[in-house]
Amino acid sequence: MTHLSAGKIGELKSGFKGEILLPGDGGYEGARRIWNAMIDRRPAVIARCTSTQDVVQGVNFARENGLLLAVRGGGHNIAGNAMCDDGFVIDLSRMKAVRVDPAYRRATIEGGGTLADLDAATQAHGLATPTGINSTTGIAGLTLGGGFGWLSRKFGMTIDNLESAEVVTASGEVVRASATEHPDLFWALKGGSGNFGVVTRFEFRLHPVGPELLSGLIVYPISKAKSVLQQYREFIAKAPDELSVWTVLRHAPPLPFLPESVHGKAIVALALIYAGDPKKGESLIEPLRSFGTPLGEHVGVQPYVAWQQVFDPLLAFGARNYWKSHNFSTLADGLFDAVIEYIGTLPSPQCEIFFGAIGGATTRPPTESAAYPHRDALFVMNVHGRWDDPADDKRCIGWARDFFKASAPYATGGVYVNFLTADEADRVRSAYGSNYDRLVQVKRKYDPGNLFRMNQNISPG
Ligand SMILES: Cc1cc2nc3c(=O)[nH]c(=O)nc-3n(C[C@H](O)[C@H](O)[C@H](O)COP(=O)(O)OP(=O)(O)OC[C@H]3O[C@@H](n4cnc5c(N)ncnc54)[C@H](O)[C@@H]3O)c2cc1C
């Protein structure tokens, strides 16, 4: 275990406005817990920052004392890099402030804010920027990997809406990165994940959204999954950017709009949102109801913030999780056969396979416009292996890996950096794709000593 003298800790505490948590301190055990319960790490110090100056102090302390450094935003990342054993954690969970300028259509949010924090503040003005589908996710990790969700077909990736960022670099300097200030760093932040510094503040462009939108679920039996998926493929190819429809295959949760006899049985669900006038959306989604005979549906006009939280109960903190992911530019019949076969052997009621349809505005910027390289991805598949009992680890992980292999022949070879698990170092280059070499150049300039290496790492070489 790293030994830091009382003198060193005293030095750290002086001038630090937030909280310094050491093993044994009340609050330490809670602070080291993150979303994925598979991650059980014990840092030497958790520094709960409350200001950019605290972050500067933390970065300098870790660098000067040769400590392994991790950065915790929302703590959601499946790979668990928000925590480290025996090192120093910059914990941003107290830095969540959001400011909205409705006239200028801009929002700033601190580096520890969640999607829920941002949505609540922006939707108060009928504005939003595209983020992800689980409101407890951190805006920092999501944005730094690219970020996509229900509004992305219309407004692009989260990074496509990033206007500027305040960054504490490895040398402890505070810089503003934008198209005109440190443009190389700004480019790298837009998909290069946590490699370049601690982002203490993000500034986003906003768009008029809702606040009430048409959204909901239409559920079909697994016995009709192949036909439903084939019709879905044709439908989404022609859908306007305003309409997002994702597919989820899993065991039905006990949702009140489904007959009790269906609860716990395999289903295919279409999750939809129309980011425009609900009346127009109603006629556009009508064909989704005739892919067969639905088991049930729950579709209506509801607040956008409510839809942003609708999957939260299925994705709560504290379960064991192991994910595998592929990008697809088309959905092949062979892929549908493989999915249906593996849904037949789901190893736990919480496991699921989903296809997030992006496309639309996410595909239009050139590949080199930002570090995120997957402008060819029309669908992002995520195999959510999820369970509670450690005794099930091997079985559930094995299932996710086997399906990942079975679906690989149909995939682009690219992978979303934010869905990589801890054991996928061999896929890191595929995550950064053709932008990897340029990312290495920026890494050499801003973090030549690789202080920020608890991430999907870009080695400065
Ligand atoms: C249930 C669930 C649903 C998800 N849904 C979506 C989705 O719809 N769309 C999508 O795009 N992604 C989605 N994701 C993936 C998500 O974007 C990543 O897990 C992301 O890394 C989470 O960010 P975080 O800040 O919560 O994570 P953390 O674990 O806190 O951080 C992840 C990494 O980002 C870096 N980091 C964090 N904060 C900072 C900072 N302020 N400055 C610099 N580096 C930092 C660090 O390297 C850290 O290891 C989902 C994840 C989960 C668990």
The ligand as a Gaussian input file, in Angstrom:
#p B3LYP/6-31G(d) Opt

LIG

0 1
 C      -26.276000       2.177000     -17.612000
 C      -25.447000       2.880000     -18.626000
 C      -26.035000       3.423000     -19.745000
 C      -25.263000       4.061000     -20.704000
 N      -25.867000       4.614000     -21.801000
 C      -25.129000       5.317000     -22.686000
 C      -25.744000       5.985000     -23.777000
 O      -26.948000       5.949000     -23.954000
 N      -24.962000       6.677000     -24.617000
 C      -23.617000       6.773000     -24.448000
 O      -22.965000       7.446000     -25.250000
 N      -22.988000       6.130000     -23.436000
 C      -23.731000       5.421000     -22.558000
 N      -23.113000       4.782000     -21.514000
 C      -21.653000       4.752000     -21.459000
 C      -21.126000       5.973000     -20.745000
 O      -21.051000       7.028000     -21.673000
 C      -19.729000       5.687000     -20.196000
 O      -19.829000       4.683000     -19.225000
 C      -19.070000       6.923000     -19.605000
 O      -17.697000       6.701000     -19.458000
 C      -19.680000       7.289000     -18.277000
 O      -19.190000       8.490000     -17.817000
 P      -19.059000       8.742000     -16.255000
 O      -18.527000      10.106000     -16.087000
 O      -20.316000       8.366000     -15.577000
 O      -18.021000       7.628000     -15.897000
 P      -16.684000       7.520000     -14.986000
 O      -16.569000       6.068000     -14.724000
 O      -16.761000       8.459000     -13.848000
 O      -15.606000       8.018000     -15.968000
 C      -15.193000       7.269000     -17.067000
 C      -13.827000       7.709000     -17.479000
 O      -13.904000       9.000000     -18.061000
 C      -12.834000       9.802000     -17.625000
 N      -13.403000      10.952000     -16.924000
 C      -14.520000      11.009000     -16.167000
 N      -14.756000      12.262000     -15.796000
 C      -13.774000      13.010000     -16.332000
 C      -13.495000      14.397000     -16.346000
 N      -14.277000      15.278000     -15.746000
 N      -12.387000      14.817000     -17.012000
 C      -11.585000      13.943000     -17.641000
 N      -11.818000      12.630000     -17.679000
 C      -12.903000      12.176000     -17.033000
 C      -11.943000       8.943000     -16.792000
 O      -10.947000       8.384000     -17.609000
 C      -12.857000       7.856000     -16.316000
 O      -12.210000       6.649000     -16.095000
 C      -23.861000       4.142000     -20.538000
 C      -23.262000       3.587000     -19.407000
 C      -24.042000       2.967000     -18.456000
 C      -23.389000       2.337000     -17.266000

